[in-house]
C-alpha cells in the first residue's frame, strides 16, 4: 500500500490547486527597485552601479544594418556614465567622469563639431555650466509609489533565449500622461524569474525601440578602468563645452 501511495502521489499533487501567479504590480516593483536604488541618494542597497549589455533589435529611422548591433551602458552614482552604441554608422563611446566627458572615436566627433561651428549652430559657451549629478525624475520619497503611477497589464509569458519570461505591458496613468508634452508612451517588458529584464520594447506614436538584454548586473562599484579613455583617438571636453554640444544637437 505504501508503494502504491508513493506512485500515486505525483498524480494527487497534480490535481490540487495551481500556485497563484505573482501579482503584476509586485513584479514591476521588484523589476524597478534595483535600478532606482542605484540612483537614490539614500538607500539600504549596497549597489551603486549597474552594467547593461544587449542588442538593438530595431529602432525607428535607423538603417537595417543596425539590427542586432551591440550596446552597453555603465552607470555609477553620483556622476559616472558610459554609453557604447552605434551612432552615425559606427560604434561610438561617450563617457562622463565627474565634470569631464570623453568620446571615441574622437576624430569623427571633432569633424561634426567643426561642421557645427562652421554652420554657426553652436551657442556661446557658458563657463559656469556644471553637469548635474545623476538623479531620478521623481522625489525619492515617491519612489515606493512608482509602480502605482503605471497601468500594468499581463501579456502572458514567452521564452527569451531559452528562459520563460513574464510579459507585462506598461503605460502611464492617464492623469500623469496629461501633464506631459509627448503623449502615447507605452512599453512591453519581458521579465526573467530573477526580476531582471530580458527584453524591452518602448513605443510612442511614430517611433519604436526594441532591445534585448544579455547582461543586467548591479554592484557597489565598477572597475576604475571603466571610466578610463583609450590611448588614441579620444576627444575630451569639459562641462561647459559639453553643454554647448548637447544644446546644438537638439536644435
Buried (B, 14 or more C-beta within 10 A) or exposed (E): EEEEEEEEEEEEEEEEEEEEEEEBEEBBBBBBBBBBBBBBEEBEEEBBBBBBBBBBBBBEEBEEEBEEBEBBBBBBBEBBBBBBBBBEEEBBBBBBBEEBBBBBBBEBBEEEBEEBEEEEBBEEEEEEBEBEEBEBEEEBEEBEEBBEEBEBEEEEEEEBEEEEBBBBBBBBEEEEBEEEEEEEBBBBBBBBEEBBBBBBBBBBEEEBBBBBBEEBBBBEEBEEEBBEBEEEBBBBBBBBBBBBBEBBEEE
